[in-house]
Amino acid sequence: MHYQDIQIDWLKCFVAVVDAGSLSAAAPEVHRSQSAVSMQLKKLESALGCQLLLRGPRQNQLTAEGQKLLGYARRMLDLHTETQAAFHGKELTGRIRLGVPDDYAAKYLTPALKKFAPNFGSVEIELSCEQSTSLLPRVESGDLDLALVSREHPSQGTLLFYEPMVWVGSPQFEVWRRDPLPIAVYESTSLAKRSAINALALQGRRYKVVYNSSSLSGQITAVESGLAVAVLTQCSVPPHLQVLGSEHFLGPLEPMEVALYRSRNSKGSSAVDSLYDLLLRTLRSSTAPSARP
């Protein structure tokens, strides 16, 4: 059976439409007219023999086949970009001041930096691990170039994905049975602390703060020792701790909006451009986020 080759330009248009949400918004991103983008999508659908997008007046939705293609398309475009950089890219130098909370570092940042390091070995990265509420003002002031953060306002960077928040306890101590409920929290401005207290207030459940720590390891220590339950990002829960839910009389929590935030001062830096683009490609959800899960 003969299969038609898939053109890189078709994939670029497809991914641009998914990320931008519409043909009209995608057209400037790929430097084509709206009708040309539409034609590229039709060629891609013809080559694959299936419909990829359900076209609406303002928004395009992925079909099941479109969802299936999207992961492959992003990987092919990433490899295409890496290949071009290997042969035509000039060596980047400079320093990037990057911020990330402890809980996002291992799960999300490490895999991305592994991709970045081999291609940009002459770029120095200065990493700051702090809570998002500390990182955000540092990006705004220009003290940091980039930060991966839990954001509170849509103006704070580009949304990448939603990170679930969960209650955690130690299976050795049934702390969740106590009244008032002992909780461990981050600093007063923390979104996680606010989320925990709001959830308890909605339930009408009494609580008392028995442990404060600005670090993830501090929160985990409090839970492990049976002092308290805590609210953590799902990605940071160690396997030996227990995720608690409605059966433990603990209500649902709002997910965190995880965003990539960039300082205005860094806009002219090629090194920051490269890491910013890589983090977007690596961490953005396989479908453009449009609503809370």
C-alpha positions in Angstrom: 0.0 0.0 0.0 1.4 3.4 -1.0 1.3 6.2 1.7 1.7 9.9 0.8 4.6 11.6 2.5 3.8 14.2 5.2 5.3 17.6 4.7 6.8 19.6 7.5 4.9 22.7 6.5 1.6 20.9 6.9 2.6 19.9 10.4 3.7 23.4 11.3 0.3 24.7 10.2 -1.6 22.0 12.1 0.3 22.6 15.4 0.0 26.4 15.0 -3.8 26.1 14.6 -4.1 23.9 17.7 -2.0 26.2 19.8 -3.5 29.4 18.5 -7.1 28.1 18.6 -8.2 29.2 15.1 -7.0 29.6 11.5 -7.0 33.3 11.6 -4.8 33.4 14.8 -2.4 30.8 13.4 -1.8 32.4 10.0 0.6 35.1 11.3 2.5 32.5 13.4 3.4 30.6 10.2 3.7 33.7 8.0 0.9 32.5 5.7 -2.6 33.7 4.7 -5.6 32.1 6.4 -6.6 30.4 3.2 -3.1 29.0 2.7 -3.2 27.6 6.3 -6.6 26.0 5.5 -5.2 24.5 2.3 -2.2 23.0 4.2 -4.5 21.4 6.7 -6.7 19.9 3.9 -3.5 18.4 2.3 -2.5 16.9 5.6 -5.9 15.4 6.2 -5.9 14.0 2.6 -2.5 12.4 3.1 -3.6 10.8 6.4 -7.1 9.9 5.1 -8.9 11.3 8.2 -10.4 14.5 9.6 -8.1 16.2 12.2 -10.0 19.3 13.2 -13.7 20.1 13.7 -13.8 23.6 12.3 -16.0 26.2 14.0 -16.5 29.9 13.4 -14.2 30.9 16.2 -12.6 27.7 17.6 -11.2 24.5 16.1 -11.5 21.3 18.1 -9.3 18.2 17.7 -10.9 15.0 16.5 -9.6 11.7 18.1 -7.3 11.3 15.0 -6.1 14.9 15.6 -5.3 14.2 19.2 -3.3 11.1 18.0 -1.3 13.1 15.5 -0.5 16.0 17.7 2.1 14.3 19.9 3.8 12.9 16.8 3.7 16.3 15.1 5.3 18.1 18.0 8.1 15.5 18.2 8.8 15.7 14.4 8.9 19.5 14.5 11.2 19.5 17.6 13.6 17.1 15.7 13.4 19.3 12.6 14.4 22.3 14.7 17.2 20.5 16.4 18.5 19.2 13.0 18.6 22.7 11.6 20.3 24.1 14.7 23.0 21.4 14.5 23.9 22.4 10.9 23.0 26.0 10.7 22.7 27.3 14.2 25.4 29.6 15.6 26.7 28.7 19.0 24.8 30.5 21.8 26.6 32.0 24.8 25.4 34.0 27.8 23.7 33.5 31.1 20.1 32.6 31.9 18.6 33.3 35.3 15.9 30.7 35.8 13.5 30.2 38.6 11.4 27.2 39.6 9.6 25.9 42.7 11.1 22.7 44.3 8.0 20.6 43.4 8.2 21.4 39.6 12.0 21.1 39.3 12.5 17.3 39.2 9.3 16.4 37.3 9.2 19.2 34.7 12.4 21.1 34.5 15.0 18.3 34.6 13.8 16.6 31.4 13.7 19.9 29.5 17.2 20.9 30.6 18.5 17.5 29.5 17.4 18.4 26.0 18.8 21.9 26.3 22.3 21.1 27.6 23.7 19.1 24.7 22.8 21.8 22.1 23.7 24.9 24.2 26.6 23.8 26.3 28.1 27.3 26.3 25.1 28.9 28.0 25.4 29.3 31.7 22.2 28.6 33.7 21.8 30.2 37.2 18.9 28.3 38.9 16.8 29.7 41.8 14.5 27.3 43.6 11.8 29.2 45.5 8.0 29.3 45.9 6.1 30.8 42.9 5.0 33.8 45.1 8.7 34.7 45.5 9.7 34.1 41.9 6.9 36.2 40.3 8.1 39.6 41.6 11.7 38.6 40.7 10.7 38.1 37.0 8.7 41.4 37.0 11.7 43.3 38.4 14.1 41.7 35.8 16.1 39.9 38.6 15.1 36.6 36.8 14.9 36.0 33.0 12.5 33.0 33.1 10.4 31.2 35.7 8.2 28.2 35.8 5.5 29.2 38.2 2.0 28.6 39.6 0.3 31.8 38.5 -2.7 33.6 40.0 -3.5 36.0 37.1 -3.7 35.4 33.3 -1.3 38.3 32.7 1.5 36.3 34.4 3.1 34.4 31.5 2.0 31.7 29.1 -0.2 28.9 30.4 1.3 25.5 30.0 -0.9 23.1 31.8 -3.0 22.5 35.0 -1.3 20.8 37.9 -3.7 18.9 40.2 -3.5 19.7 44.0 -4.0 16.8 46.5 -4.3 16.3 50.2 -1.6 14.0 51.5 -1.1 12.1 54.8 1.0 9.3 56.2 -0.6 5.9 56.1 1.0 5.3 59.6 -0.9 8.1 61.2 -4.6 8.7 60.7 -4.2 12.5 61.2 -7.2 13.2 59.0 -9.5 11.9 61.7 -8.5 14.6 64.2 -10.7 17.6 65.0 -9.6 20.2 64.5 -7.6 19.0 61.5 -3.8 19.7 61.9 -2.4 21.1 58.7 1.1 22.0 57.4 1.3 25.0 55.1 3.6 27.1 53.1 4.1 30.8 53.7 1.1 33.1 54.1 1.0 34.3 50.4 1.1 30.7 49.0 -1.6 29.7 46.6 -1.5 26.1 48.0 -2.2 27.4 51.5 -5.1 29.5 50.2 -6.5 26.6 48.3 -6.3 24.3 51.4 -8.0 26.8 53.7 -10.7 27.6 51.1 -11.5 23.9 50.7 -11.8 23.4 54.5 -13.9 26.5 54.8 -16.3 25.3 52.1 -16.7 22.0 54.0 -17.1 23.8 57.3 -14.3 21.7 58.7 -12.3 23.0 61.7 -8.5 23.1 61.3 -5.3 24.5 63.0 -2.0 25.3 61.4 0.6 23.3 63.3 3.6 23.6 60.9 5.0 26.2 58.6 7.7 25.7 56.0 8.5 27.4 52.7 10.2 24.2 51.4 8.7 21.1 49.9 10.9 18.9 52.0 9.6 20.7 55.1 6.0 19.9 54.2 6.9 16.2 53.5 8.7 16.0 56.9 5.6 17.3 58.7 3.4 14.7 57.0 5.9 11.8 57.5 6.2 12.5 61.2 2.4 12.4 61.7 2.3 16.1 62.7 -0.2 17.1 60.0 -1.8 16.6 56.6 -0.6 18.9 53.8 -1.6 20.1 50.3 0.9 19.3 47.6 1.1 19.4 43.9 0.3 15.9 42.5 3.7 15.7 40.8 5.6 16.1 44.1 3.9 13.4 46.2 6.4 10.7 47.3 5.1 7.2 46.8 5.2 6.4 50.5 2.7 9.1 51.3 -1.1 8.6 51.0 -3.3 10.8 48.8 -6.4 11.7 50.8 -9.9 12.4 49.4 -13.6 12.5 50.1 -13.4 9.2 51.9 -11.2 10.9 54.4 -13.6 13.9 54.7 -11.3 16.1 52.6 -12.9 18.0 49.7 -11.5 18.7 46.2 -8.9 21.3 45.6 -8.6 23.8 42.7 -5.7 22.9 40.3 -2.7 25.2 39.8 -2.3 27.1 36.5 1.4 26.4 35.6 2.8 29.0 33.4 6.1 30.1 31.9 6.9 33.7 32.8 9.5 35.8 31.1 11.0 39.2 32.0 10.7 42.1 29.6 14.5 42.7 29.9 15.3 39.3 28.5 13.5 39.9 25.2 16.7 40.5 23.2 18.6 37.5 24.5 19.0 34.6 22.0 19.9 32.2 24.8 16.7 33.0 26.7 14.7 32.8 23.4 16.1 29.2 22.9 15.3 28.0 26.4 11.9 29.7 26.4 11.0 28.0 23.1 12.2 24.6 24.3 10.3 24.9 27.6 7.1 25.8 25.7 7.5 22.9 23.3 8.4 20.4 26.1 5.9 21.4 28.7 2.8 22.8 27.0 -0.1 20.3 27.1 -0.5 18.1 24.1 -3.7 20.1 23.4 -4.0 23.9 23.9 -5.4 24.4 27.3 -8.8 26.1 27.1 -10.6 25.3 30.3 -10.1 23.9 33.7 -10.1 20.0 33.8 
